[in-house]
């Protein structure tokens, strides 16, 4: 089928080729990416955070299809605000799953028809059923399986079981933990409780984004044995009070060198040695290591705090732009982008197609947790790991199978933010 379509598209006259792409469900589902848009280029406005907006991905997609990607970079909070207040200002949104509880009820997102997504049935089960290697992972907070399906294309509510329509098609995801400087700590670190260990007074840092920072704090509170939350991702006011009280006491005792908001800030704190243990993101650990400085993304016995982003479509999108957006999503799941993201320490939505675009030694290092048989390089050629080194956290199954909770927006979000600000000001 795919080969027939390629032949048809390569021999058709430009006008015919374009008309063939109208209503392209069949072609898109076959995963054919014909460069047929050059005479009348489609430009897709891609709203998201700068973290996921990679120039190389846009360039490769345009080269393969003739469709241009125009990045609109804003903060995580502003992605949600735009989706709620200005849905006509973008053609494609890259949003975190936890934001969906605020976006979907507005009706501003179109359910994505999985029949138009070639690799829909290959999307990792972590998203569709909450399972990794046949075992359920922790689903406190906004686990994607709770919000990934919609009742229909125009639905404002999440479906309780799988349907034909998805709210978002996953792009990147990971499971976060603490970053440490093993050369300066010089002993094993195995628990979230270490973040508030007085041994690291003045040399610890926590992420100052309330909805994420409080999840890290909750992991610490539980690890210290102070309290066990029914759902860390949806605390009561009393639970928020306890969590913030614990943080304020630590802050007043001088525990924190910094409350960081910015990726580069976290890298500099760690690289300088001012901080030896902190909330950290995987690419930030990688950035420290590329400077030749020891830094670990430390597996911890209580598990990881996970996050995930995905592509969504505004409800008003139609015609050529809608076809182009589906074409981009299909292209994104076809392997090249997935391999590119895997090489940065993220994980891709469809593992099979990404594997096909990676060298066997790369896959073994990044996804199977095996020691590198040769130097591991980032997409732009920086050495991320030397021959013989293994990835922090081990294999995909160990890492993503070790999730304790997911980033979330709580019912008591306004109260939580108010209390978090009290901690920042304390």
C-alpha positions in Angstrom: 0.0 0.0 0.0 2.7 2.5 1.0 4.8 1.8 -2.0 1.8 2.2 -4.4 1.1 5.6 -2.7 4.7 6.7 -3.1 4.6 5.8 -6.8 1.3 7.6 -7.3 2.6 10.7 -5.5 5.9 10.8 -7.3 4.3 10.7 -10.7 1.3 12.9 -10.2 1.3 16.5 -11.5 1.7 19.1 -8.7 -2.0 20.0 -8.7 -3.0 16.4 -8.6 -0.5 15.7 -5.9 -1.9 18.4 -3.7 -5.4 17.3 -4.2 -4.4 13.8 -3.3 -3.2 15.1 0.0 -6.6 16.7 0.8 -8.3 14.5 3.4 -5.1 12.5 3.6 -6.2 10.1 6.4 -5.2 7.0 4.3 -1.9 8.4 3.2 -1.0 9.7 6.6 -1.9 6.4 8.2 0.5 4.7 5.7 3.3 6.9 7.0 4.2 8.4 3.7 5.8 11.8 3.9 5.8 13.2 0.4 7.6 16.6 -0.2 4.7 18.0 -2.1 4.0 21.3 -0.2 6.9 23.4 -1.6 4.8 25.2 -4.2 2.2 26.2 -1.6 4.0 25.8 1.7 2.0 25.1 4.9 3.4 26.8 8.0 2.4 25.3 11.3 2.6 27.5 14.4 4.0 25.2 17.1 3.2 26.4 20.6 5.3 24.9 23.4 8.2 25.4 25.8 11.6 26.0 24.3 12.8 22.7 25.8 10.9 20.7 23.2 11.3 23.1 20.3 14.4 21.8 18.5 15.7 23.5 15.4 17.0 20.3 14.0 13.6 18.6 14.2 11.9 21.5 12.3 14.6 21.5 9.7 14.5 17.7 9.1 10.7 17.8 8.9 10.7 20.6 6.4 13.3 18.8 4.3 11.2 15.6 4.4 7.8 17.2 3.7 8.1 20.8 2.7 6.0 21.9 5.6 7.5 24.7 7.8 7.4 24.7 11.6 7.2 28.1 13.2 8.1 27.8 16.9 6.2 29.9 19.4 8.1 29.5 22.7 6.5 30.3 26.0 6.6 29.0 29.6 4.8 25.9 30.8 2.1 28.0 32.5 1.7 30.2 29.4 1.2 27.2 27.1 -1.9 26.4 29.2 -3.0 30.1 29.3 -2.8 30.3 25.5 -4.7 27.1 25.0 -7.5 28.4 27.2 -7.7 32.0 26.1 -6.2 32.1 22.5 -6.8 28.8 20.8 -6.5 30.5 17.4 -2.9 31.6 18.0 -1.4 28.2 17.2 -1.9 25.1 14.9 -0.2 22.6 17.1 0.3 22.6 20.9 3.0 20.7 22.9 1.6 20.6 26.4 2.2 18.6 29.6 -0.4 16.0 30.4 -1.1 17.6 33.8 -2.3 20.8 32.0 -5.1 18.9 30.3 -7.5 19.2 33.3 -7.4 22.9 32.7 -7.6 22.8 28.9 -9.9 20.0 27.9 -13.1 21.3 29.7 -12.9 24.5 27.5 -13.5 22.5 24.4 -10.5 24.2 22.8 -8.7 20.9 21.9 -9.8 18.6 19.1 -9.7 14.9 19.8 -7.0 13.4 17.7 -8.3 10.6 15.5 -6.1 7.6 16.1 -7.3 6.1 12.8 -5.2 8.8 11.1 -2.1 8.0 13.2 -0.1 5.2 11.6 1.7 4.1 14.8 -1.1 4.8 17.3 -1.2 1.1 18.3 2.5 1.2 19.0 2.4 4.1 21.5 4.0 2.8 24.7 1.7 1.1 27.1 2.9 3.5 29.8 0.5 6.1 28.4 -2.4 3.9 27.3 -2.7 1.5 30.2 -0.1 2.7 32.8 2.0 -0.5 32.4 5.7 -1.0 31.8 6.8 -4.6 30.9 3.4 -5.9 32.1 3.5 -4.2 35.5 1.5 -1.2 36.7 3.5 1.9 37.6 2.6 4.5 40.3 -0.3 6.7 39.1 -0.5 9.3 41.8 -0.9 12.8 40.2 -1.9 13.1 36.6 -0.9 9.8 35.1 -1.3 10.0 31.3 -3.7 7.0 31.3 -6.2 9.1 33.2 -6.4 11.9 30.6 -5.2 10.5 27.3 -8.6 9.4 25.9 -11.5 11.6 25.0 -15.1 10.5 24.5 -15.2 12.0 21.0 -13.5 14.5 18.6 -15.4 17.4 20.2 -15.6 16.0 23.8 -14.8 18.2 26.8 -14.5 15.2 29.1 -12.0 12.4 29.5 -13.0 8.9 28.6 -12.8 6.2 31.3 -11.6 3.6 28.8 -9.7 3.6 25.5 -11.5 5.3 22.5 -10.7 6.3 19.0 -9.8 9.9 20.1 -6.7 11.0 22.1 -6.3 14.3 23.8 -2.5 14.4 23.2 -0.2 12.1 21.2 2.9 11.7 23.5 6.1 13.5 22.4 8.7 13.3 25.2 8.6 12.0 28.8 10.9 11.0 31.6 11.1 10.2 35.2 12.9 12.7 37.4 14.9 12.3 40.5 17.6 14.2 42.4 20.9 15.2 40.9 24.0 14.8 43.0 27.8 15.5 42.8 29.2 12.1 43.8 32.8 13.5 43.9 31.8 16.0 46.6 29.3 13.8 48.5 31.6 10.7 48.6 29.0 8.3 49.9 26.0 6.4 48.4 22.7 8.4 48.2 19.6 6.2 48.0 16.7 8.2 49.4 14.8 11.4 48.7 15.2 12.1 52.4 18.8 13.2 51.7 17.6 16.5 50.2 16.8 17.7 53.7 19.7 16.0 55.5 21.5 18.6 57.6 24.8 17.2 56.3 24.1 19.1 53.1 23.1 22.4 54.9 23.6 25.3 52.5 24.4 23.0 49.6 20.9 21.7 48.7 18.5 23.2 46.2 14.9 22.6 45.2 12.9 23.5 42.1 10.9 26.7 42.4 8.0 25.8 40.1 5.2 25.2 42.7 3.3 22.3 41.0 6.6 20.4 40.5 8.6 21.5 43.6 5.8 20.4 45.9 5.9 16.9 44.4 9.6 16.7 45.1 8.9 17.9 48.6 6.2 15.3 49.1 8.7 12.6 48.0 11.0 13.9 50.7 8.3 14.0 53.4 7.3 10.4 52.8 10.9 9.3 52.6 11.6 10.9 56.0 8.7 8.9 57.4 6.7 12.1 58.4 3.5 11.2 56.5 2.1 9.0 53.8 0.0 10.8 51.2 -3.1 9.0 49.7 -2.2 11.0 46.5 0.8 13.3 46.4 -0.6 14.9 43.2 -3.9 16.0 44.9 -3.2 17.1 48.4 -5.7 18.4 50.9 -5.1 21.8 52.6 -3.8 20.0 55.7 -1.4 17.9 53.6 -0.2 21.1 51.8 0.3 22.8 55.2 2.4 19.9 56.5 4.6 19.8 53.3 5.2 23.5 53.3 5.9 23.6 57.1 8.6 21.0 56.5 10.2 23.0 53.8 10.0 26.3 55.8 11.7 24.7 58.8 14.5 23.4 56.5 14.9 26.8 54.8 15.1 28.7 58.1 17.8 26.2 59.3 19.8 27.2 56.2 19.3 24.0 54.2 18.9 25.6 50.8 21.6 27.4 48.8 19.0 28.2 46.2 15.5 27.8 44.9 16.0 27.5 41.2 13.6 28.2 38.3 15.8 28.1 35.3 17.5 25.1 33.6 20.8 27.0 33.3 20.7 28.1 36.9 20.4 24.4 38.0 23.4 23.5 35.7 25.6 26.4 37.1 24.7 25.6 40.8 25.9 22.0 40.3 28.9 22.7 38.0 30.2 25.3 40.4 29.9 22.9 43.4 27.8 25.4 45.3 25.2 22.7 45.4 25.8 19.0 45.8 22.2 17.7 45.9 19.1 19.2 44.3 15.9 18.7 42.2 17.2 18.2 38.7 16.2 17.4 35.1 18.0 14.7 33.1 19.3 17.1 30.3 20.7 19.4 33.1 22.7 16.5 34.5 23.9 15.8 31.0 24.9 19.5 30.6 27.1 19.3 33.7 28.7 16.1 32.6 29.6 17.6 29.2 31.7 20.1 31.1 33.8 17.1 32.4 32.2 17.4 35.9 30.9 14.3 37.8 27.1 14.5 38.2 24.6 11.7 38.7 20.9 11.5 38.1 20.5 9.4 41.2 18.1 6.4 41.3 16.3 6.5 44.7 14.6 3.6 46.5 11.2 5.5 46.8 11.0 5.9 43.0 10.8 8.7 40.5 8.5 11.7 39.8 7.4 11.4 36.2 6.3 13.9 33.6 5.1 13.7 30.0 4.3 16.0 27.1 2.2 15.5 24.0 0.9 17.1 20.8 -2.6 18.5 20.7 -4.7 20.1 18.0 -6.8 23.2 18.4 -10.5 22.6 17.9 -10.7 25.2 15.1 -8.0 23.6 12.9 -9.2 22.5 9.5 -8.3 21.9 5.9 -4.7 22.0 4.7 -3.3 23.0 8.1 -5.1 20.1 9.8 -3.7 17.7 7.2 -0.3 19.2 7.8 -0.6 18.8 11.6 -1.5 15.1 11.2 1.4 14.8 8.8 3.8 16.2 11.4 2.5 14.0 14.2 2.9 10.9 12.0 6.4 12.0 11.0 7.3 12.6 14.6 6.3 9.0 15.5 8.1 7.5 12.5 11.5 7.2 14.2 13.9 10.0 13.3 12.6 12.4 16.0 12.3 9.6 18.5 15.9 8.6 18.0 17.0 12.2 18.2 15.2 12.7 21.6 16.4 9.4 23.0 20.0 10.5 22.4 19.3 13.5 24.7 18.2 11.3 27.5 14.4 11.7 26.9 12.1 8.8 25.9 10.1 8.6 22.7 6.4 7.6 22.4 7.0 4.7 19.9 10.0 2.7 20.9 10.2 0.4 17.8 10.5 3.1 15.2 13.1 5.0 17.2 15.1 1.8 17.7 15.3 1.4 13.9 17.0 4.8 13.6 19.6 4.2 16.3 22.8 2.3 16.3 22.7 -1.0 18.3 25.3 0.3 20.8 23.3 3.5 21.3 20.1 1.6 22.0 21.9 -0.7 24.4 23.2 2.2 26.4 20.2 4.5 26.4 17.3 2.0 26.6 18.7 -1.3 27.9 21.0 0.2 30.6 24.1 -1.7 29.2 27.6 -0.3 29.5 28.6 1.7 26.4 30.7 -0.2 24.0 32.0 3.1 22.5 31.6 6.7 23.4 28.0 8.0 23.5 27.4 11.3 21.8 24.6 13.8 21.8 22.9 14.7 18.5 25.4 17.6 18.1 28.4 15.5 18.8 29.2 16.2 22.5 30.5 13.1 24.3 27.9 12.3 27.0 29.3 9.1 28.3 32.6 7.4 27.8 33.1 3.8 26.7 32.3 1.5 29.7 29.9 3.8 31.4 26.2 3.0 32.1 23.2 5.2 32.1 22.0 6.5 35.5 18.8 4.7 36.4 19.5 1.7 34.2 17.2 0.5 31.5 13.9 1.9 30.3 12.0 -0.8 32.2 13.9 0.0 35.4 13.5 3.7 35.2 10.0 4.1 33.8 8.9 1.0 35.8 10.0 2.8 39.0 7.6 5.8 38.8 6.0 6.8 42.1 4.0 9.8 41.0 3.3 12.2 38.1 3.4 15.9 37.8 -0.1 17.2 38.5 -2.4 20.2 39.0 -4.2 19.8 42.4 -7.8 20.6 43.1 -6.4 22.9 45.8 -3.9 24.5 43.4 -4.6 28.1 44.3 -4.1 27.4 48.0 -0.9 25.3 47.3 0.6 28.2 45.3 -0.2 30.7 48.0 1.5 28.4 50.6 4.5 27.7 48.3 5.0 31.5 48.0 5.1 31.7 51.8 7.9 29.1 51.7 9.8 31.2 49.1 9.4 34.3 51.2 10.3 32.7 54.5 
